[in-house]
Amino acid sequence: MRSQSHEQRRKDSTGTTFRILLLGDSALTIEFGNEIDPKINAHAIAFAETIVGQRWSGIHDIIPTYRSVTVHFDPLQWESATLAKKLKTLPRREPDQAEPPGILHEIPVLYGDEWGQDLEEVATFAGLQPAEAIALHASVLYRVYMLGFSPGFPYLGLVPGQLAMPRRATPRTKVPAGSVGIADRQTGIYPTETPGGWQIIGRTPISLYRKARTNTFLLKPGDRVRFKPIMRDEFDQLSRETET
């Protein structure tokens, strides 16, 4: 569905430019920019937390993305113009004032092997040996920009440009849970088995999906991730520990 602008871009109290877009009769998007940028993403996450803190009735979901926040609401309780006005008058805060700060996660990954079928192809694309591609991918402190695609799937960035291989022309019908993939400047981890078209370079034995816990998924927007290359014996040991 095509979105309609509720207003021209304006600046909030922090000097951040934004605009509000109408998505049908039950959703609004507050857009902070049009590029992948940590500062823009931080503003989106901070504003999403501000909306959550209002505890407004009739708000079904609040979803921060790379550069925006989408608010799904009950049209029987809210008119879009009324909600847009409320959103415009909410106090903004600088992203570094947002609490709690993002968590740093170290995610162990077995690169290549049977779980990283596309590693050699990605390395060839980058003009590197597989070991060099692994070291380059694991050298970055990644930011969780958003969750999407499938429940709990973290979009992490930014992948070094040399490794920025496009998605596969033909997606796989099944990608195992824990698979680590690359798609252009993004890298991600499949929390559950699902079809997917990302270039799979490894797998983590750590479960991102935690059904029995309060926080269903391990990662959330604003968190940071560093990948740690591991060998097969450590992968097997951690897999056994995760299952118990």
JOUR-V745676 format. One record per pair of residues at least 12 apart in sequence whose ideal C-beta (glycine too) atoms are under 6 Angstrom apart, sorted by the first residue. I is the first residue (numbers start at 1). GAP is how many residues later the second one is. D is the distance in Angstrom with one decimal. If there is no record, write none. Layout:
i=I gap=GAP d=D
i=I gap=GAP d=D
This chain:
i=1 gap=23 d=5.5
i=3 gap=18 d=4.2
i=3 gap=20 d=5.3
i=4 gap=18 d=4.6
i=5 gap=16 d=5.6
i=6 gap=14 d=4.2
i=6 gap=16 d=5.3
i=6 gap=78 d=5.0
i=7 gap=13 d=5.9
i=12 gap=80 d=4.4
i=13 gap=79 d=5.0
i=14 gap=78 d=4.8
i=14 gap=80 d=5.7
i=16 gap=27 d=5.2
i=18 gap=12 d=5.7
i=18 gap=14 d=5.0
i=19 gap=12 d=5.3
i=20 gap=64 d=5.0
i=22 gap=58 d=5.5
i=25 gap=50 d=4.8
i=26 gap=47 d=5.9
i=26 gap=49 d=4.9
i=27 gap=43 d=5.9
i=27 gap=45 d=4.9
i=28 gap=43 d=5.1
i=29 gap=39 d=5.1
i=29 gap=41 d=4.7
i=30 gap=39 d=4.8
i=31 gap=37 d=4.4
i=32 gap=12 d=5.5
i=32 gap=35 d=5.5
i=33 gap=34 d=4.7
i=36 gap=30 d=5.4
i=38 gap=105 d=5.9
i=40 gap=27 d=4.8
i=41 gap=25 d=5.8
i=41 gap=104 d=5.2
i=42 gap=53 d=3.3
i=43 gap=52 d=5.7
i=44 gap=20 d=4.7
i=44 gap=24 d=5.8
i=44 gap=25 d=5.2
i=45 gap=19 d=4.9
i=45 gap=176 d=5.0
i=45 gap=177 d=4.7
i=46 gap=47 d=5.9
i=46 gap=49 d=4.5
i=46 gap=52 d=4.2
i=47 gap=22 d=5.4
i=48 gap=14 d=5.2
i=48 gap=16 d=4.0
i=48 gap=21 d=4.7
i=49 gap=49 d=5.7
i=50 gap=40 d=5.7
i=58 gap=15 d=5.7
i=58 gap=16 d=4.1
i=58 gap=19 d=3.2
i=58 gap=20 d=5.4
i=59 gap=14 d=5.4
i=60 gap=12 d=4.4
i=64 gap=157 d=5.0
i=65 gap=81 d=4.6
i=66 gap=79 d=4.9
i=66 gap=80 d=5.6
i=102 gap=120 d=3.8
i=102 gap=121 d=4.4
i=102 gap=122 d=5.6
i=103 gap=120 d=4.9
i=104 gap=120 d=4.8
i=105 gap=120 d=5.1
i=106 gap=120 d=5.3
i=106 gap=122 d=5.3
i=107 gap=97 d=5.2
i=107 gap=99 d=6.0
i=107 gap=118 d=5.7
i=107 gap=120 d=5.4
i=108 gap=96 d=5.9
i=108 gap=120 d=4.9
i=108 gap=122 d=4.5
i=109 gap=71 d=5.4
i=109 gap=93 d=4.4
i=109 gap=95 d=5.0
i=109 gap=118 d=5.0
i=110 gap=92 d=5.6
i=110 gap=93 d=5.7
i=110 gap=120 d=5.7
i=110 gap=125 d=4.1
i=111 gap=23 d=4.5
i=111 gap=90 d=5.9
i=111 gap=91 d=3.9
i=111 gap=118 d=5.6
i=112 gap=18 d=5.9
i=115 gap=87 d=6.0
i=115 gap=88 d=3.5
i=116 gap=84 d=6.0
i=116 gap=85 d=4.6
i=116 gap=86 d=4.2
i=117 gap=83 d=5.5
i=118 gap=81 d=4.2
i=118 gap=82 d=5.0
i=118 gap=83 d=5.9
i=119 gap=82 d=4.5
i=122 gap=43 d=5.2
i=122 gap=77 d=5.3
i=122 gap=79 d=5.7
i=125 gap=40 d=4.7
i=126 gap=36 d=4.6
i=126 gap=37 d=5.2
i=134 gap=95 d=5.6
i=136 gap=24 d=5.5
i=138 gap=89 d=4.5
i=138 gap=91 d=5.4
i=141 gap=83 d=5.7
i=141 gap=85 d=5.4
i=142 gap=14 d=4.0
i=142 gap=83 d=4.5
i=143 gap=81 d=5.9
i=144 gap=12 d=5.9
i=144 gap=75 d=5.2
i=144 gap=77 d=5.5
i=144 gap=79 d=4.4
i=145 gap=12 d=5.7
i=146 gap=75 d=5.5
i=150 gap=44 d=4.9
i=152 gap=39 d=4.1
i=152 gap=56 d=5.8
i=152 gap=57 d=5.9
i=152 gap=65 d=3.6
i=153 gap=35 d=5.9
i=154 gap=34 d=5.8
i=154 gap=35 d=5.9
i=154 gap=65 d=4.5
i=155 gap=31 d=5.4
i=155 gap=33 d=5.7
i=156 gap=31 d=4.8
i=156 gap=32 d=5.9
i=156 gap=69 d=5.7
i=157 gap=28 d=5.7
i=157 gap=29 d=5.4
i=158 gap=27 d=4.7
i=159 gap=23 d=5.8
i=159 gap=26 d=5.0
i=159 gap=28 d=5.1
i=164 gap=20 d=5.0
i=164 gap=21 d=5.0
i=165 gap=17 d=5.8
i=165 gap=34 d=5.2
i=166 gap=18 d=5.9
i=167 gap=16 d=4.7
i=167 gap=30 d=4.3
i=168 gap=29 d=4.6
i=171 gap=24 d=5.7
i=171 gap=25 d=5.9
i=171 gap=26 d=3.4
i=173 gap=22 d=5.3
i=174 gap=19 d=6.0
i=175 gap=15 d=5.2
i=175 gap=21 d=4.0
i=176 gap=17 d=5.6
i=177 gap=13 d=5.8
i=177 gap=15 d=5.0
i=177 gap=16 d=5.1
i=178 gap=25 d=4.7
i=178 gap=26 d=4.8
i=179 gap=21 d=5.0
i=179 gap=24 d=5.2
i=180 gap=21 d=5.8
i=180 gap=22 d=4.6
i=181 gap=17 d=3.0
i=181 gap=18 d=5.6
i=181 gap=19 d=4.9
i=182 gap=17 d=4.6
i=183 gap=15 d=4.6
i=189 gap=19 d=5.9
i=191 gap=17 d=3.8
i=191 gap=18 d=4.5
i=192 gap=17 d=5.5
i=205 gap=30 d=5.3
i=205 gap=33 d=3.9
i=205 gap=34 d=4.2
i=205 gap=37 d=5.7
i=207 gap=35 d=5.5
